[in-house]
Amino acid sequence: MKALTMALIAVAIVIIMMISPDNSRATQVRMGMLYSHFQLTCQSRGYSMQPMSQALEEYPEMKSTYDKIYAEYAQPGETIQMLARVGKPIREVERSMRLGVNDLLDK
């Protein structure tokens, strides 16, 4: 995926992919709950998670990446609900479900 840099990959311990057999609203909610639980568990153990959901977006600029991921990892009818990397943080930031804009800037 284009957005990943070698530095980001180097600190990743694992890449997670949550795949469901369908894409119903009930499944989306269950997968969201599972992802939230996993994220909180990771944070409580000193790990951080970075969603890489742009690769799963369905718009023309991401079509090539989307098609490659689905061809490699999903069976017909399945939906990749979440893609994220998990690793040890390289710097401390305030815990939050979202980063503030200043956290994204090099200081």
PLY file of the C-alpha trace (Angstrom):
ply
format ascii 1.0
element vertex 107
property float x
property float y
property float z
element edge 106
property int vertex1
property int vertex2
end_header
0.00 0.00 0.00
1.32 3.38 -1.00
0.56 5.15 2.29
2.79 2.85 4.33
6.39 3.84 4.78
9.23 1.56 5.76
9.48 3.32 9.12
5.83 2.56 9.88
6.17 -1.05 8.82
9.38 -1.49 10.84
7.64 -0.73 14.16
4.52 -2.76 13.36
4.31 -6.01 15.24
1.33 -7.27 13.33
-1.17 -6.22 10.71
-4.74 -7.20 11.58
-7.52 -7.72 9.12
-11.10 -8.30 10.24
-13.12 -10.14 7.60
-16.83 -10.94 7.79
-18.96 -13.31 5.71
-21.40 -10.50 4.88
-21.78 -6.74 5.15
-25.10 -6.37 6.95
-25.60 -3.52 9.44
-25.70 -6.04 12.31
-22.35 -7.48 11.19
-20.86 -3.99 10.84
-21.91 -3.15 14.41
-20.54 -6.45 15.80
-17.25 -5.93 13.96
-17.04 -2.35 15.27
-17.57 -3.61 18.82
-14.91 -6.30 18.34
-12.46 -3.77 16.91
-13.08 -1.35 19.80
-12.49 -4.12 22.34
-9.29 -5.17 20.57
-8.05 -1.57 20.42
-8.69 -0.98 24.13
-6.97 -4.25 25.01
-3.94 -3.27 22.94
-3.77 0.18 24.59
-3.99 -1.34 28.06
-0.94 -3.48 27.22
1.17 -0.64 25.85
0.53 -1.12 22.14
-1.02 1.30 19.70
-3.17 0.70 16.66
-3.32 2.63 13.43
-6.32 1.97 11.18
-5.36 1.69 7.53
-8.93 1.94 6.33
-8.20 4.16 3.33
-7.14 1.04 1.43
-10.64 -0.37 1.97
-12.47 2.70 0.72
-14.53 2.31 -2.43
-13.69 5.28 -4.60
-11.82 5.51 -7.92
-8.43 6.62 -6.55
-8.24 3.54 -4.28
-9.70 1.00 -6.71
-6.37 -0.62 -7.58
-5.33 -1.05 -3.93
-8.83 -2.17 -2.91
-8.96 -4.77 -5.70
-5.51 -6.14 -4.79
-6.37 -6.52 -1.10
-9.67 -8.23 -1.86
-8.08 -10.55 -4.44
-5.38 -11.59 -1.97
-7.33 -11.88 1.29
-11.11 -12.13 0.82
-13.24 -14.93 -0.55
-16.21 -14.11 -2.80
-18.98 -12.53 -0.72
-16.71 -11.62 2.20
-16.14 -8.06 3.39
-12.89 -6.77 4.86
-14.26 -4.65 7.67
-11.02 -3.37 9.19
-7.34 -3.23 8.40
-4.90 -1.91 11.01
-1.33 -2.18 12.14
-0.40 -2.83 15.76
2.93 -1.96 17.32
4.83 -0.21 20.05
4.39 3.56 19.82
7.49 5.48 18.73
6.42 8.50 20.81
3.90 9.19 23.51
0.68 11.00 22.64
-2.40 11.64 24.70
-4.72 8.64 24.63
-7.71 9.24 22.44
-9.76 7.49 19.81
-8.50 10.19 17.41
-5.31 12.22 17.16
-5.39 15.98 17.17
-4.03 17.72 14.10
-0.91 18.91 16.00
0.00 15.28 16.80
0.45 14.67 13.08
2.98 17.45 12.59
6.72 16.96 13.02
7.99 19.24 15.73
0 1
1 2
2 3
3 4
4 5
5 6
6 7
7 8
8 9
9 10
10 11
11 12
12 13
13 14
14 15
15 16
16 17
17 18
18 19
19 20
20 21
21 22
22 23
23 24
24 25
25 26
26 27
27 28
28 29
29 30
30 31
31 32
32 33
33 34
34 35
35 36
36 37
37 38
38 39
39 40
40 41
41 42
42 43
43 44
44 45
45 46
46 47
47 48
48 49
49 50
50 51
51 52
52 53
53 54
54 55
55 56
56 57
57 58
58 59
59 60
60 61
61 62
62 63
63 64
64 65
65 66
66 67
67 68
68 69
69 70
70 71
71 72
72 73
73 74
74 75
75 76
76 77
77 78
78 79
79 80
80 81
81 82
82 83
83 84
84 85
85 86
86 87
87 88
88 89
89 90
90 91
91 92
92 93
93 94
94 95
95 96
96 97
97 98
98 99
99 100
100 101
101 102
102 103
103 104
104 105
105 106
